[in-house]
């Protein structure tokens, strides 16, 4: 076949023939087509998350039916038919919730029996703590190490002085009058702040090459993990003073704080140990090859990686500890739930258990949800790969 025959049978691209596109055809320069309408926007989200398969569609329909059964009556009871104004039980005449009960007992639920004229001391400590925590949480702010040192060292001393008083012209307030959400936050904060470093030391001790240190750490962890928290609080409140010398006595709240701290540190130690065991052996060998000492190796190489990996477990332990603070009521300390139960015994307010427990549960949920969301933020921020 000659070249003329080939040229005669060749079909030029439409762009070159002038019948499709007057401009010359350039591969890769044509505009992209928009995605299908059922894959973007609200319709795409519904299709991907709720109706992606027959089973998911069935589950979605069942869930919507359950919401339709429960949500309208709940909203009617809690909001639309509820009583919001008043000062006595007689003001609650509707079939809905009586939030007048919560309004009347709000001070006791928040502060316990703390003197009304001294509540500014608690509120001031809340304000300082909120500013400090907010500064540490907001990213890209300067001098965070100094703020962190202030929150760990200086702020507890300031808060203790404000809470107890007795100096600088502040009237003394005994811990027996502490209660409500205020007591819950005190117990949870002390347990959380001190259980983490103690748990890290116990985890390192359990993996130590020194037999005595390892044996002491194992005995401590297994003992406190094998005892219920109720028993720990009971022993700290009732049995511990029997072993003290005559005339020596510690505050009941202080004994409870020590019990909660030691109990939580045992669980924290196992969470941290799981992170230490997940670190490859090569990381240890690389740190040793650089001539780092044991504590530099742990502080600069191993622990930053291990703690990052076990953030969900650490926060889960914190949340469990925060909810376990309700057990202090068995030793006569009235936290938020204990104060809510005590309010139900008042003969002037009979039959408002639902409102009391719903309010207490909502407060606990807010704090636990906030810790959970912040832990997820930390996971995303520190997710640099392995």
PAFI-522060 format. One record per atom (N, C-alpha, C): residue in one letter; x, y, z. Coordinates in steps of 0.2 Angstrom, whole numbers, plus 2048, in hexadecimal, padded with zeros to 3 digits. Atoms other than C-alpha are relative to their C-alpha. Example, Ala and Ser with C-alpha at 12.3 -4.5 7.8 and 13.67 -1.06 7.14 Angstrom:
  resn    x    y    z
     A  804  7FA  800
     A  83E  7EA  827
     A  804  806  800
     S  7FC  7FA  7FF
     S  844  7FB  824
     S  7FC  805  803
//
This chain:
  resn    x    y    z
     X  804  7FA  800
     X  800  800  800
     X  804  806  800
     X  7FC  7FA  800
     X  807  811  7FB
     X  7FE  805  805
     X  801  7FB  7FC
     X  808  820  805
     X  7FA  804  7FE
     X  806  7FD  802
     X  7FA  828  7FB
     X  7FA  7FC  802
     X  806  804  7FE
     X  7EF  819  7FF
     X  7FF  801  807
     X  801  7FF  7F9
     X  7F2  81C  811
     X  7FD  806  802
     X  802  7F9  7FF
     X  7EF  82E  811
     X  7F8  800  7FE
     X  806  7FF  802
     X  7DF  82B  808
     X  7FB  7FC  805
     X  804  803  7FB
     X  7D8  81F  815
     X  801  802  807
     X  7FF  7FD  7F9
     X  7DE  829  824
     X  7FA  805  802
     X  806  7FC  7FE
     X  7D0  831  82E
     X  803  805  806
     X  7FE  7FB  7FB
     X  7D5  841  837
     X  7FC  801  806
     X  805  7FF  7FA
     X  7CF  845  849
     X  7FB  806  7FE
     X  805  7FA  801
     X  7C0  850  849
     X  802  807  801
     X  7FD  7FA  7FF
     X  7C9  85E  850
     X  804  803  7FA
     X  7FD  7FE  806
     X  7D4  85E  841
     X  7FC  801  7FA
     X  805  800  806
     X  7C6  85B  834
     X  7FC  806  800
     X  804  7F9  7FF
     X  7BE  86B  83B
     X  7F8  7FF  801
     X  807  801  7FF
     X  7AD  862  83E
     X  7FE  800  807
     X  802  801  7F9
     X  7AE  860  851
     X  802  806  805
     X  7FE  7FB  7FC
     X  7B9  86D  859
     X  805  805  7FB
     X  7FC  7FC  804
     X  7C1  87C  850
     X  807  801  802
     X  7F9  800  7FE
     X  7D0  87C  85B
     X  804  7FA  800
     X  7FC  806  801
     X  7DE  870  859
     X  7FF  7FB  807
     X  801  805  7FB
     X  7DC  860  864
     X  806  800  804
     X  7FB  801  7FC
     X  7E7  860  873
     X  7FE  7FC  806
     X  801  805  7FA
     X  7E7  851  87F
     X  801  803  807
     X  7FF  7FE  7F9
     X  7E4  855  891
     X  7FD  807  802
     X  802  7FA  7FE
     X  7DD  866  88F
     X  7F8  801  800
     X  807  800  800
     X  7CA  862  88D
     X  7FE  801  808
     X  802  7FF  7F9
     X  7C0  868  89D
     X  7FD  7F9  803
     X  803  806  7FC
     X  7BB  85B  8AA
     X  7F9  801  801
     X  808  800  7FF
     X  7A9  856  8AB
     X  7FF  800  808
     X  802  800  7F9
     X  7A0  859  8BC
     X  7FE  7F9  802
     X  801  807  7FD
     X  79E  84A  8C8
     X  7F8  7FF  7FF
     X  808  801  800
     X  78C  842  8C7
     X  7FD  803  806
     X  803  7FD  7FB
     X  780  84B  8D1
     X  7FE  7FC  807
     X  801  805  7FA
     X  77C  83C  8DD
     X  806  7FF  804
     X  7FA  801  7FC
     X  78E  83C  8E3
     X  802  806  804
     X  7FD  7FA  7FC
     X  790  84E  8EA
     X  7FA  803  803
     X  805  7FC  7FC
     X  786  859  8F6
     X  7FD  7FC  805
     X  804  804  7FB
     X  779  853  901
     X  7FE  7F9  7FE
     X  802  806  803
     X  773  846  8F5
     X  806  7FB  800
     X  7FB  804  800
     X  784  83F  8F4
     X  802  7FD  807
     X  7FE  802  7F9
     X  787  83F  907
     X  7FB  7FB  802
     X  805  805  7FE
     X  776  836  90A
     X  801  7F9  7FD
     X  7FF  806  803
     X  77A  829  8FD
     X  806  7FC  802
     X  7FA  803  7FD
     X  78C  826  904
     X  7FF  7FD  807
     X  800  801  7F9
     X  788  826  916
     X  7F9  7FC  803
     X  806  803  7FE
     X  776  820  918
     X  7FC  7FB  7FB
     X  804  804  805
     X  770  817  908
     X  805  7FD  7FC
     X  7FB  803  804
     X  780  80F  902
     X  7FF  7F9  7FE
     X  802  807  802
     X  779  7FD  902
     X  7F9  7FF  803
     X  806  802  7FE
     X  769  7F4  905
     X  800  800  808
     X  800  801  7F9
     X  76E  7F0  917
     X  801  807  804
     X  800  7FA  7FD
     X  773  802  91B
     X  7FA  804  7FF
     X  806  7FD  802
     X  763  808  913
     X  7FB  7FE  806
     X  805  802  7FB
     X  759  7FD  91F
     X  802  802  807
     X  7FE  7FE  7F9
     X  763  802  92E
     X  7FE  808  801
     X  802  7F9  800
     X  760  814  929
     X  7F9  801  802
     X  808  7FF  7FF
     X  74D  812  928
     X  7FE  7FE  807
     X  802  802  7FA
     X  74C  809  938
     X  803  805  805
     X  7FD  7FB  7FB
     X  757  816  941
     X  7FB  806  800
     X  805  7FA  801
     X  74B  824  93A
     X  7FA  7FE  803
     X  806  802  7FD
     X  73C  81A  940
     X  801  801  808
     X  7FF  800  7F8
     X  743  819  952
     X  801  807  802
     X  7FF  7F8  7FE
     X  748  82C  952
     X  7F9  803  800
     X  807  7FE  801
     X  736  82F  94C
     X  7FC  7FE  806
     X  804  802  7FA
     X  72F  825  95B
     X  803  803  806
     X  7FD  7FE  7FA
     X  73B  82C  968
     X  801  808  801
     X  7FE  7F9  800
     X  740  83E  963
     X  7FA  805  802
     X  806  7FB  7FE
     X  72F  847  963
     X  7FE  800  807
     X  802  800  7F9
     X  729  841  974
     X  806  803  805
     X  7FA  7FD  7FC
     X  73B  845  97B
     X  800  807  800
     X  800  7F8  801
     X  73A  857  974
     X  7FA  803  804
     X  806  7FD  7FD
     X  729  859  97A
     X  801  800  808
     X  7FF  801  7F9
     X  72D  853  98C
     X  806  805  802
     X  7FA  7FD  7FE
     X  73E  85C  98D
     X  800  808  7FE
     X  800  7F9  802
     X  73A  86D  984
     X  7F9  803  7FF
     X  806  7FC  802
     X  729  871  97D
     X  7FB  7FF  806
     X  805  801  7FB
     X  71E  86A  98C
     X  803  801  807
     X  7FD  7FF  7F9
     X  72B  86E  99A
     X  7FF  806  803
     X  801  7FA  7FC
     X  72A  87A  9A8
     X  807  803  801
     X  7FA  7FD  7FF
     X  738  887  9A8
     X  800  805  805
     X  800  7FB  7FB
     X  733  894  9B4
     X  7FC  7FE  806
     X  804  801  7FA
     X  72E  894  9C6
     X  806  7FF  806
     X  7FB  800  7FB
     X  736  891  9D7
     X  7FE  7FA  805
     X  802  805  7FC
     X  72C  883  9DF
     X  7FD  7FA  7FC
     X  802  805  804
     X  725  872  9DA
     X  7F9  801  7FD
     X  807  7FF  803
     X  713  879  9D8
     X  801  804  7F9
     X  7FF  7FC  806
     X  71A  883  9C9
     X  801  7FB  7FA
     X  7FF  805  805
     X  71C  872  9C0
     X  7F9  7FD  7FF
     X  807  802  801
     X  70A  86F  9B9
     X  7FF  7FC  7FA
     X  801  803  806
     X  70D  868  9A8
     X  803  7F9  800
     X  7FE  807  800
     X  711  857  9A2
     X  807  7FF  7FE
     X  7F9  800  803
     X  722  85B  99C
     X  805  800  806
     X  7FB  800  7FB
     X  733  85C  9A6
     X  7FF  807  804
     X  800  7FA  7FB
     X  734  868  9B5
     X  807  802  801
     X  7F9  7FE  7FF
     X  744  871  9B2
     X  801  806  806
     X  800  7FB  7FB
     X  73F  87D  9C0
     X  804  7FC  806
     X  7FD  804  7FB
     X  746  86F  9CB
     X  808  801  7FF
     X  7F9  7FF  801
     X  757  870  9C3
     X  802  808  802
     X  7FF  7F9  7FF
     X  756  883  9C4
     X  801  802  807
     X  800  7FF  7F8
     X  753  883  9D7
     X  806  7FD  803
     X  7FA  804  7FD
     X  761  876  9DA
     X  806  801  7FD
     X  7FA  7FF  804
     X  76D  87D  9CE
     X  806  801  804
     X  7FA  7FF  7FC
     X  779  884  9DB
     X  803  7FA  803
     X  7FD  806  7FC
     X  77A  874  9E5
     X  803  7FB  7FB
     X  7FE  805  805
     X  77C  86A  9D5
     X  807  802  7FD
     X  7F9  7FE  803
     X  78B  875  9CF
     X  805  801  805
     X  7FB  7FF  7FB
     X  793  879  9E0
     X  7FF  7FD  806
     X  801  804  7FA
     X  78C  86E  9ED
     X  7FE  805  806
     X  801  7FC  7FB
     X  78B  877  9FE
     X  805  805  801
     X  7FB  7FB  800
     X  799  883  9FA
     X  7FC  807  802
     X  804  7FA  7FE
     X  794  894  A02
     X  7FF  805  7FA
     X  802  7FC  805
     X  78B  8A0  9F7
     X  805  806  7FF
     X  7FC  7FA  800
     X  796  8AF  9FB
     X  807  7FE  7FD
     X  7F9  802  802
     X  7A6  8A5  9F6
     X  800  7FD  7F9
     X  800  804  807
     X  7A0  89E  9E5
     X  805  803  7FB
     X  7FB  7FD  805
     X  7AB  8AB  9DC
     X  807  7FD  800
     X  7FA  804  800
     X  7BA  8A1  9E2
     X  800  7FB  7FB
     X  801  806  805
     X  7B4  892  9D8
     X  800  803  7F9
     X  801  7FE  807
     X  7AF  89C  9C9
     X  806  803  7FD
     X  7F9  7FE  802
     X  7C0  8A5  9C9
     X  805  7FB  7FE
     X  7FC  805  801
     X  7C9  895  9C9
     X  7FE  7FD  7F9
     X  803  802  807
     X  7BD  88F  9BA
     X  803  804  7FB
     X  7FE  7FB  805
     X  7C2  89F  9B1
     X  807  7FF  7FE
     X  7F9  800  801
     X  7D4  89D  9B3
     X  802  7F9  7FC
     X  7FF  807  804
     X  7D4  88A  9AE
     X  7FD  800  7F9
     X  802  800  807
     X  7C9  88D  99F
     X  804  804  7FB
     X  7FB  7FC  804
     X  7D5  89B  999
     X  806  7FC  7FE
     X  7FA  804  801
     X  7E4  890  99B
     X  7FF  7FA  7FC
     X  801  806  805
     X  7DC  880  993
     X  7FF  803  7F9
     X  801  7FD  807
     X  7D6  88B  985
     X  806  802  7FC
     X  7FA  7FE  803
     X  7E7  892  982
     X  804  7FA  7FE
     X  7FD  806  802
     X  7EE  881  982
     X  7FD  7FC  7FA
     X  804  803  805
     X  7E1  87A  976
     X  801  803  7F9
     X  800  7FC  806
     X  7E1  888  969
     X  807  7FF  7FD
     X  7FA  801  803
     X  7EF  884  95D
     X  804  806  7FE
     X  7FC  7FA  802
     X  7FE  88F  958
     X  800  806  804
     X  7FF  7FB  7FC
     X  7FE  899  967
     X  807  800  803
     X  7F9  800  7FE
     X  80F  89F  96E
     X  800  7FE  808
     X  7FE  801  7F9
     X  817  89A  97F
     X  7FB  7FB  803
     X  804  806  7FD
     X  80C  88A  982
     X  804  7FC  805
     X  7FD  803  7FB
     X  819  882  98C
     X  800  803  807
     X  800  7FC  7FA
     X  819  890  999
     X  7F8  7FF  803
     X  807  801  7FE
     X  806  88F  999
     X  7FE  7F9  803
     X  801  807  7FD
     X  806  87C  99C
     X  803  800  806
     X  7FD  800  7F9
     X  812  87E  9AA
     X  7FC  804  805
     X  804  7FC  7FB
     X  807  88B  9B2
     X  7FA  7FC  802
     X  806  804  7FF
     X  7F8  880  9B0
     X  801  7FA  805
     X  7FE  806  7FC
     X  801  871  9B8
     X  803  801  807
     X  7FD  7FF  7F9
     X  80A  879  9C6
     X  7FD  806  804
     X  802  7FA  7FC
     X  804  88B  9CA
     X  7F8  7FF  801
     X  807  800  800
     X  7F1  889  9C6
     X  7FD  7FB  806
     X  803  804  7FA
     X  7EE  87A  9D2
     X  801  803  807
     X  7FF  7FC  7FA
     X  7F6  884  9E0
     X  7FB  806  801
     X  805  7FA  800
     X  7EB  893  9DC
     X  7F9  7FD  801
     X  807  803  7FF
     X  7DB  888  9DB
     X  7FF  7FD  807
     X  800  803  7F9
     X  7DF  87F  9EB
     X  7FF  806  805
     X  800  7FA  7FC
     X  7E1  890  9F4
     X  7F9  803  800
     X  806  7FE  800
     X  7D1  896  9ED
     X  7FA  7FC  802
     X  805  804  7FE
     X  7C7  887  9F0
     X  7FF  7FF  808
     X  800  801  7F9
     X  7CC  884  A02
     X  800  806  804
     X  800  7F9  7FC
     X  7D0  896  A08
     X  805  7FF  806
     X  7FD  800  7FA
     X  7D7  899  A19
     X  806  805  800
     X  7FA  7FB  800
     X  7E5  8A5  A13
     X  7FE  806  7FB
     X  801  7FA  804
     X  7E6  8B6  A0B
     X  7F9  803  801
     X  806  7FD  7FE
     X  7D6  8BB  A13
     X  7FA  7FC  7FD
     X  805  804  803
     X  7CC  8AD  A0B
     X  7FD  7FC  806
     X  802  805  7FB
     X  7C0  8A4  A17
     X  801  7F9  7FE
     X  7FF  807  801
     X  7C3  892  A19
     X  7FA  7FC  7FE
     X  806  804  802
     X  7B7  886  A10
     X  802  7F9  801
     X  7FE  807  7FF
     X  7B8  874  A16
     X  7FD  7FC  7FA
     X  801  804  806
     X  7B8  866  A08
     X  7F9  7FD  801
     X  806  803  7FF
     X  7A8  85F  A10
     X  7FA  804  7FD
     X  805  7FC  804
     X  79E  86D  A08
     X  801  801  7F9
     X  7FF  800  807
     X  7A5  86A  9F7
     X  7FB  7FB  7FD
     X  805  804  803
     X  799  862  9EB
     X  7FE  802  7F9
     X  803  7FF  806
     X  790  861  9DB
     X  806  7FF  7FA
     X  7FC  801  806
     X  799  863  9CA
     X  807  803  802
     X  7FA  7FD  7FE
     X  7A7  86D  9D3
     X  804  7FA  803
     X  7FC  806  7FD
     X  7AC  85D  9DD
     X  802  7FB  7FB
     X  7FE  805  806
     X  7AB  852  9CD
     X  806  803  7FD
     X  7FA  7FD  804
     X  7B7  85E  9C4
     X  806  7FF  804
     X  7FA  800  7FC
     X  7C3  85E  9D3
     X  803  7F9  800
     X  7FE  807  7FF
     X  7C3  84B  9D5
     X  803  7FE  7F9
     X  7FE  802  806
     X  7C4  848  9C2
     X  807  804  7FE
     X  7FA  7FC  802
     X  7D2  856  9BF
     X  806  7FD  803
     X  7FA  803  7FC
     X  7DD  84F  9CD
     X  802  7F9  7FD
     X  7FF  807  802
     X  7DB  83D  9C7
     X  803  800  7F9
     X  7FE  7FF  807
     X  7DE  842  9B4
     X  807  802  800
     X  7FA  7FD  801
     X  7ED  84D  9B7
     X  806  7FC  803
     X  7FA  803  7FD
     X  7F7  842  9C3
     X  800  7F8  7FE
     X  800  807  802
     X  7F2  831  9BC
     X  804  7FE  7FA
     X  7FC  800  806
     X  7FA  834  9AB
     X  807  7FF  801
     X  7F9  801  7FF
     X  80C  837  9B1
     X  801  7FA  804
     X  7FE  806  7FC
     X  80B  82A  9BE
     X  7FF  7F9  7FC
     X  801  806  804
     X  804  81D  9B2
     X  806  7FF  7FB
     X  7FA  801  804
     X  812  821  9A6
     X  806  7FD  804
     X  7FA  802  7FC
     X  81F  81E  9B4
     X  7FF  7F8  801
     X  802  807  7FF
     X  816  80D  9B8
     X  801  7FC  7FA
     X  7FF  804  806
     X  816  808  9A6
     X  807  7FF  7FE
     X  7F9  800  801
     X  828  80C  9A4
     X  803  7FB  805
     X  7FD  805  7FB
     X  82C  802  9B5
     X  7FE  7F9  7FE
     X  802  807  801
     X  822  7F3  9AF
     X  804  7FD  7FA
     X  7FC  803  806
     X  82D  7F2  99F
     X  808  801  802
     X  7F9  7FF  7FE
     X  83D  7F6  9A9
     X  804  7F9  800
     X  7FB  806  7FF
     X  84C  7EA  9A9
     X  802  7FF  807
     X  7FE  801  7F8
     X  84E  7EC  9BC
     X  7FB  7FC  803
     X  805  804  7FE
     X  845  7DE  9C4
     X  7FC  803  806
     X  804  7FE  7FA
     X  840  7E7  9D4
     X  7FB  806  7FE
     X  805  7FB  802
     X  839  7F6  9CB
     X  7FA  7FD  7FC
     X  805  803  804
     X  830  7EB  9BF
     X  7FB  7FC  805
     X  804  804  7FC
     X  829  7E0  9CD
     X  7FB  805  804
     X  804  7FB  7FC
     X  823  7F0  9D7
     X  7FB  803  7FC
     X  805  7FD  804
     X  81A  7F7  9C8
     X  7FB  7FB  7FE
     X  805  805  802
     X  812  7E7  9C3
     X  7FB  7FF  806
     X  804  801  7FA
     X  80C  7E4  9D5
     X  7FB  806  801
     X  804  7FA  7FF
     X  805  7F6  9D6
     X  7FA  800  7FB
     X  805  800  805
     X  7FC  7F5  9C6
     X  7FB  7FA  801
     X  805  805  7FF
     X  7F4  7E4  9C9
     X  7FC  801  806
     X  804  800  7FA
     X  7EF  7E8  9DA
     X  7FA  805  7FF
     X  805  7FB  800
     X  7E6  7F8  9D6
     X  7FB  7FF  7FA
     X  805  802  805
     X  7DE  7F1  9C6
     X  7FC  7FA  802
     X  804  806  7FD
     X  7D8  7E2  9D0
     X  7FB  802  805
     X  805  7FE  7FA
     X  7CE  7ED  9DD
     X  7FB  805  7FD
     X  805  7FB  802
     X  7BE  7F6  9D9
     X  801  807  803
     X  7FF  7F9  7FE
     X  7BE  809  9DA
     X  7FC  801  807
     X  804  7FF  7FA
     X  7B0  808  9E7
     X  804  7FE  806
     X  7FC  803  7FB
     X  7BB  7FD  9F2
     X  806  805  802
     X  7FB  7FC  7FF
     X  7C9  809  9F0
     X  7FE  807  804
     X  802  7FA  7FD
     X  7BF  818  9F5
     X  7FE  7FF  807
     X  802  802  7F9
     X  7B8  80F  A04
     X  806  7FF  805
     X  7FA  801  7FC
     X  7C9  80A  A0A
     X  803  807  801
     X  7FD  7F9  7FF
     X  7CF  81C  A08
     X  7FD  804  805
     X  804  7FC  7FC
     X  7C1  823  A11
     X  7FF  7FD  807
     X  802  803  7FA
     X  7BE  816  A1F
     X  806  7FC  803
     X  7FB  804  7FD
     X  7CD  80A  A21
     X  806  804  801
     X  7F9  7FC  800
     X  7DC  816  A1D
     X  801  803  807
     X  7FF  7FC  7F9
     X  7D9  821  A2D
     X  802  7FB  806
     X  7FF  805  7FA
     X  7DA  811  A38
     X  808  7FE  800
     X  7F8  802  800
     X  7ED  80E  A32
     X  804  806  802
     X  7FC  7FA  7FE
     X  7F2  820  A36
     X  801  801  807
     X  7FF  7FF  7F9
     X  7FA  825  A46
     X  7FB  804  803
     X  805  7FC  7FD
     X  7EF  82D  A53
     X  801  807  800
     X  800  7F9  801
     X  7EB  83F  A50
     X  802  802  7F9
     X  7FE  7FE  807
     X  7F0  83E  A3E
     X  7FA  7FE  7FB
     X  806  801  805
     X  7E2  83F  A31
     X  800  805  7FA
     X  800  7FD  807
     X  7E0  844  A1F
     X  7F9  802  7FE
     X  807  7FE  803
     X  7D1  84D  A17
     X  7FD  7FA  7FC
     X  804  805  804
     X  7C4  841  A10
     X  801  800  7F9
     X  7FF  7FF  807
     X  7C5  849  9FF
     X  807  7FE  7FE
     X  7F9  801  802
     X  7D8  848  9FF
     X  801  7F8  7FF
     X  7FF  808  800
     X  7D7  835  A03
     X  7FD  7FD  7F9
     X  804  802  806
     X  7CA  833  9F5
     X  804  802  7F9
     X  7FC  7FE  805
     X  7D5  83D  9E9
     X  806  7FB  7FF
     X  7FB  805  801
     X  7E4  831  9EC
     X  7FE  7FA  7FE
     X  802  806  802
     X  7DA  822  9EA
     X  7FE  800  7F9
     X  802  7FF  807
     X  7D3  828  9D9
     X  806  800  7FC
     X  7FA  7FF  804
     X  7E4  82D  9D3
     X  804  7F9  7FF
     X  7FD  807  801
     X  7EC  81C  9D7
     X  7FD  7FB  7FC
     X  804  804  804
     X  7DE  813  9D0
     X  800  801  7F9
     X  800  7FE  807
     X  7DE  81C  9C0
     X  807  7FF  7FD
     X  7F9  801  803
     X  7F1  81B  9BE
     X  802  7F9  7FE
     X  7FF  807  802
     X  7F1  808  9BE
     X  7FD  7FF  7F9
     X  803  801  807
     X  7E5  808  9AF
     X  804  804  7FB
     X  7FC  7FC  804
     X  7EF  816  9A7
     X  807  7FD  7FE
     X  7FA  804  801
     X  7FF  80C  9A9
     X  7FF  7FB  7FA
     X  801  805  805
     X  7F8  7FE  99E
     X  7FF  803  7F9
     X  801  7FC  806
     X  7F2  80A  991
     X  807  802  7FD
     X  7FA  7FD  803
     X  803  812  98F
     X  805  7FA  7FF
     X  7FB  806  802
     X  80C  801  990
     X  7FE  7FD  7F9
     X  801  802  806
     X  802  7FC  981
     X  803  804  7FA
     X  7FC  7FB  805
     X  809  80B  977
     X  807  7FE  800
     X  7F9  802  800
     X  81A  806  97D
     X  802  7FA  7FC
     X  7FF  806  803
     X  819  7F5  977
     X  7FF  800  7F8
     X  801  7FF  807
     X  813  7FB  966
     X  805  803  7FC
     X  7FA  7FC  803
     X  823  805  963
     X  805  7FA  7FD
     X  7FC  805  803
     X  82E  7FB  957
     X  807  800  804
     X  7FA  801  7FD
     X  83E  7F4  95F
     X  806  805  7FD
     X  7FB  7FC  803
     X  848  7FE  952
     X  800  807  803
     X  800  7FA  7FD
     X  843  80E  95A
     X  804  801  807
     X  7FC  800  7FA
     X  84B  809  96B
     X  808  7FF  7FE
     X  7F9  801  802
     X  85B  803  962
     X  803  806  7FC
     X  7FE  7FA  803
     X  85C  813  957
     X  802  805  806
     X  7FE  7FB  7FB
     X  85B  81E  967
     X  806  7FE  804
     X  7FA  803  7FC
     X  868  813  970
     X  806  802  7FC
     X  7FB  7FF  804
     X  873  815  961
     X  803  807  7FF
     X  7FE  7F9  800
     X  873  828  962
     X  803  802  807
     X  7FD  7FF  7FA
     X  879  826  974
     X  7FC  804  805
     X  804  7FD  7FC
     X  86A  82C  97C
     X  7FF  7FC  807
     X  801  804  7F9
     X  867  828  98F
     X  7F9  7FD  800
     X  806  803  800
     X  858  81E  994
     X  7FA  806  800
     X  805  7FC  800
     X  84E  82D  999
     X  7FF  805  7FA
     X  801  7FD  806
     X  852  837  98A
     X  7FD  7FC  7FA
     X  803  804  805
     X  84E  829  97F
     X  7F8  7FF  801
     X  807  800  7FF
     X  83D  827  987
     X  7FC  807  7FF
     X  803  7F9  801
     X  839  83A  988
     X  800  803  7F9
     X  7FF  7FD  807
     X  83F  83E  976
     X  7FE  7FC  7FB
     X  801  804  806
     X  83C  82F  96C
     X  7FA  7FB  801
     X  805  806  7FF
     X  831  821  974
     X  7F9  803  802
     X  806  7FD  7FD
     X  824  82A  97E
     X  7FC  804  7FC
     X  804  7FC  805
     X  81F  837  971
     X  7FC  7FB  7FB
     X  803  804  805
     X  81B  829  965
     X  7FB  7FB  804
     X  804  805  7FD
     X  813  81D  972
     X  7FA  804  802
     X  806  7FC  7FD
     X  807  82B  97A
     X  7FC  802  7FA
     X  804  7FE  806
     X  802  830  968
     X  7FC  7FA  7FE
     X  803  806  802
     X  7FD  81E  964
     X  7FA  7FE  805
     X  805  802  7FB
     X  7F2  81C  974
     X  7FC  806  802
     X  804  7FA  7FE
     X  7E9  82D  974
     X  7F9  7FD  801
     X  807  802  7FE
     X  7D8  824  973
     X  800  7FC  806
     X  800  804  7FA
     X  7DC  818  981
     X  801  805  806
     X  7FF  7FB  7FB
     X  7E2  827  98C
     X  7FA  803  801
     X  806  7FC  7FF
     X  7D3  831  989
     X  7FA  7FC  802
     X  805  804  7FE
     X  7C8  822  98B
     X  800  7FF  808
     X  7FF  800  7F8
     X  7CF  820  99D
     X  7FE  806  803
     X  802  7FA  7FD
     X  7CD  832  9A0
     X  7F8  801  801
     X  808  800  800
     X  7BA  831  99B
     X  7FE  7FB  806
     X  802  805  7FB
     X  7B8  821  9A6
     X  801  803  807
     X  7FF  7FD  7F9
     X  7C0  82A  9B5
     X  7FC  806  801
     X  805  7FA  7FE
     X  7B5  83A  9B3
     X  7FA  7FD  802
     X  806  803  7FE
     X  7A6  82F  9B4
     X  800  7FC  806
     X  7FF  804  7FA
     X  7AD  824  9C2
     X  800  805  806
     X  800  7FB  7FA
     X  7AD  834  9CD
     X  7FA  800  804
     X  806  800  7FD
     X  79B  831  9D1
     X  800  7FB  806
     X  7FF  804  7FB
     X  7A1  823  9DC
     X  802  803  807
     X  7FE  7FD  7FA
     X  7A7  82F  9E9
     X  7FA  801  805
     X  806  7FF  7FB
     X  795  830  9F0
     X  800  7FB  805
     X  800  805  7FB
     X  798  820  9F9
     X  804  802  806
     X  7FC  7FE  7FA
     X  7A4  829  A05
     X  7FE  806  802
     X  803  7FA  7FD
     X  799  838  A08
     X  802  806  7FC
     X  7FF  7FB  804
     X  79F  843  9FA
     X  7FB  801  7FB
     X  806  800  804
     X  791  84A  9F0
     X  802  804  7F9
     X  7FE  7FD  806
     X  797  84D  9DE
     X  7F9  802  7FC
     X  806  7FE  804
     X  78B  852  9D0
     X  7FA  7FB  800
     X  806  805  7FF
     X  781  842  9D0
     X  7FE  7FF  807
     X  802  801  7F9
     X  782  840  9E3
     X  7FB  806  802
     X  804  7FA  7FF
     X  77B  852  9E4
     X  7F9  7FF  7FD
     X  807  801  804
     X  76D  84E  9D7
     X  7FC  7FB  804
     X  804  804  7FD
     X  768  83F  9E1
     X  7FE  802  807
     X  802  7FC  7F9
     X  768  849  9F2
     X  7FB  804  7FF
     X  805  7FC  801
     X  75D  855  9EA
     X  7F9  7FD  7FF
     X  806  804  800
     X  750  848  9E7
     X  7FD  7FE  806
     X  803  802  7F9
     X  74E  844  9F9
     X  7FD  806  803
     X  804  7FA  7FD
     X  747  856  9FC
     X  7F9  7FE  800
     X  807  802  800
     X  735  853  A01
     X  7FC  806  7FC
     X  804  7FB  804
     X  730  864  9F8
     X  801  7FF  7F9
     X  7FF  801  807
     X  736  85D  9E7
     X  800  7F8  7FF
     X  801  807  801
     X  72F  84B  9E6
     X  7FF  7FE  7F8
     X  801  803  806
     X  730  841  9D6
     X  803  804  7FA
     X  7FD  7FD  806
     X  73C  84B  9CB
     X  807  7FC  7FE
     X  7FA  804  801
     X  749  83D  9C9
     X  802  801  7F8
     X  7FF  800  807
     X  748  83E  9B6
     X  804  806  7FE
     X  7FC  7FA  801
     X  74D  850  9B5
     X  807  800  803
     X  7F9  800  7FC
     X  75B  84E  9C2
     X  805  7FC  7FC
     X  7FB  805  803
     X  763  83F  9B9
     X  801  802  7F9
     X  7FE  7FD  807
     X  761  847  9A7
     X  805  805  800
     X  7FB  7FA  7FF
     X  76A  857  9AD
     X  807  7FD  801
     X  7F9  803  7FE
     X  778  84D  9B5
     X  803  7FC  7FA
     X  7FD  803  806
     X  77A  842  9A6
     X  802  804  7FA
     X  7FE  7FC  805
     X  77A  850  99A
     X  806  804  802
     X  7F9  7FD  7FE
     X  788  859  9A4
     X  806  7FB  7FF
     X  7FB  805  801
     X  792  849  9A4
     X  802  7FF  7F9
     X  7FF  801  807
     X  78F  847  992
     X  804  806  7FC
     X  7FD  7FB  803
     X  795  858  98D
     X  808  800  802
     X  7F9  801  7FF
     X  7A6  856  996
     X  803  7FA  7FD
     X  7FD  805  803
     X  7A9  845  990
     X  800  800  7F8
     X  800  7FE  807
     X  7A4  84A  97E
     X  806  805  7FE
     X  7FB  7FB  801
     X  7B0  859  97F
     X  807  7FC  800
     X  7FA  804  800
     X  7BE  84D  984
     X  801  7FC  7FA
     X  800  804  806
     X  7BA  841  976
     X  802  804  7FA
     X  7FF  7FC  806
     X  7BA  84E  969
     X  807  803  800
     X  7F9  7FD  800
     X  7CA  856  96F
     X  805  7FA  7FE
     X  7FB  805  802
     X  7D3  845  96E
     X  800  7FE  7F9
     X  800  801  808
     X  7CD  843  95C
     X  804  805  7FD
     X  7FC  7FA  803
     X  7D4  854  958
     X  808  7FE  801
     X  7F9  802  7FF
     X  7E5  84E  960
     X  802  7FB  7FB
     X  7FE  806  804
     X  7E5  83E  956
     X  801  803  7F9
     X  7FF  7FD  806
     X  7E2  848  946
     X  807  804  7FF
     X  7FA  7FC  800
     X  7F0  854  94A
     X  806  7FD  801
     X  7F9  804  7FF
     X  7FD  847  94F
     X  800  7FA  7FC
     X  7FF  806  805
     X  7F9  83B  941
     X  805  802  7FB
     X  7FB  7FF  804
     X  809  83C  939
     X  803  7FA  7FC
     X  7FE  806  803
     X  80A  82A  933
     X  805  7FC  805
     X  7FC  804  7FC
     X  814  81C  93A
     X  806  7FD  7FC
//
